Amino acid sequence: MKAVTQVVAALSHVPGVVAAMVVGAADGLIVETSPMMGSSAAAEDPRKHTAALAAYLYSKVTRASEAARLGNPLFMRLEAEHGQICVVGARDVVLVTIVTPNANLGRVRIDMMTAAKGES
């Protein structure tokens, strides 16, 4: 995988991405993050909790996928009323993006998976 700073910068420039993060898979701690797009300085920052919970959910999805003998999950997407959280595993970290409802999910998915594989 490219340097985490490059990965976060590249993903944060994809249209519709509100925030991009590289998160420790085991502990859910943020390794690198982009600023929250459209967020005021006074507003509560959801990135810390989102990162931790996304890593936790990814670990549970991994266990379920392995129990079903499907192998490791390639891409996880949580769809909610006001947007989506996308997660891709990359060895000891997970890539997490928070995206708007009208984001181009195909592009987000391809860019996240490419970054996780370490391709340019």
C-alpha positions as CSV (number, residue, x, y, z in Angstrom):
1,M,0.0,0.0,0.0
2,K,1.2,3.5,-0.7
3,A,2.1,5.8,2.1
4,V,-1.0,6.4,4.3
5,T,-0.9,10.1,3.7
6,Q,-1.1,9.6,-0.1
7,V,-3.9,7.1,0.3
8,V,-6.0,9.5,2.4
9,A,-5.3,12.4,0.1
10,A,-6.3,10.5,-3.0
11,L,-9.5,9.1,-1.5
12,S,-10.5,12.5,0.0
13,H,-10.5,14.0,-3.5
14,V,-13.0,11.5,-4.9
15,P,-16.3,13.4,-5.4
16,G,-18.8,12.6,-2.7
17,V,-16.2,11.6,-0.1
18,V,-16.8,13.5,3.1
19,A,-13.8,11.9,5.0
20,A,-11.2,9.3,4.3
21,M,-9.3,7.5,7.0
22,V,-6.7,4.8,7.5
23,V,-7.6,3.0,10.8
24,G,-5.8,0.3,12.8
25,A,-7.7,-3.0,12.2
26,A,-7.0,-4.3,15.6
27,D,-7.6,-1.3,17.8
28,G,-9.7,1.1,15.7
29,L,-7.4,4.0,16.2
30,I,-7.0,6.5,13.4
31,V,-3.6,6.3,11.7
32,E,-4.3,9.1,9.2
33,T,-7.4,11.1,8.3
34,S,-8.6,13.8,6.0
35,P,-10.5,16.8,7.2
36,M,-14.3,16.4,7.4
37,M,-15.7,18.1,4.3
38,G,-18.5,20.6,5.1
39,S,-18.0,20.4,8.8
40,S,-17.6,23.5,11.0
41,A,-14.9,23.6,13.7
42,A,-17.5,23.9,16.4
43,A,-19.4,20.8,15.3
44,E,-18.6,17.5,17.1
45,D,-16.1,15.4,15.0
46,P,-17.6,11.9,14.3
47,R,-14.4,10.5,12.8
48,K,-12.9,9.0,15.9
49,H,-16.1,7.0,16.7
50,T,-16.7,6.1,13.1
51,A,-13.2,4.8,12.7
52,A,-13.4,2.6,15.8
53,L,-16.8,1.2,15.0
54,A,-16.0,0.6,11.3
55,A,-12.9,-1.4,12.3
56,Y,-15.0,-3.4,14.8
57,L,-17.7,-4.1,12.3
58,Y,-15.2,-5.1,9.7
59,S,-13.7,-7.6,12.2
60,K,-17.1,-9.1,12.8
61,V,-17.9,-9.3,9.1
62,T,-14.5,-11.0,8.6
63,R,-15.4,-13.6,11.2
64,A,-18.8,-14.2,9.6
65,S,-17.3,-14.5,6.2
66,E,-14.7,-16.9,7.3
67,A,-17.3,-19.0,9.2
68,A,-19.2,-19.3,6.0
69,R,-16.0,-20.3,4.2
70,L,-16.1,-17.3,1.9
71,G,-12.7,-16.0,2.7
72,N,-11.8,-12.5,3.7
73,P,-14.4,-9.7,2.8
74,L,-13.2,-7.5,0.0
75,F,-15.5,-4.5,0.5
76,M,-18.0,-3.5,3.2
77,R,-20.7,-0.9,2.8
78,L,-23.1,0.4,5.4
79,E,-25.9,2.4,3.8
80,A,-27.8,4.9,6.0
81,E,-30.3,7.7,5.5
82,H,-27.8,10.5,5.0
83,G,-24.8,8.6,3.4
84,Q,-22.7,5.6,3.5
85,I,-19.6,4.2,5.2
86,C,-17.3,2.1,3.0
87,V,-14.5,-0.1,4.4
88,V,-11.8,-2.1,2.8
89,G,-9.2,-4.3,4.6
90,A,-5.5,-3.8,3.9
91,R,-3.5,-6.1,6.1
92,D,-3.2,-4.6,9.5
93,V,-5.3,-1.5,8.7
94,V,-8.7,-0.7,7.2
95,L,-9.5,2.1,4.8
96,V,-12.7,3.9,5.8
97,T,-14.6,6.5,3.8
98,I,-17.7,8.4,4.8
99,V,-19.6,9.3,1.6
100,T,-22.7,11.3,0.6
101,P,-25.8,9.6,-0.7
102,N,-25.1,10.8,-4.2
103,A,-21.4,9.7,-4.3
104,N,-20.2,7.6,-7.2
105,L,-19.9,4.3,-5.2
106,G,-18.3,2.5,-8.1
107,R,-15.4,5.0,-8.2
108,V,-15.1,5.0,-4.4
109,R,-15.0,1.2,-4.3
110,I,-12.4,0.9,-7.1
111,D,-10.2,3.6,-5.6
112,M,-10.3,2.1,-2.2
113,M,-9.6,-1.5,-3.4
114,T,-6.8,-0.2,-5.6
115,A,-5.2,1.7,-2.7
116,A,-5.6,-1.4,-0.4
117,K,-3.7,-3.5,-3.0
118,G,-0.9,-0.9,-3.3
119,E,-1.5,-0.2,-6.9
120,S,-1.2,3.3,-8.4
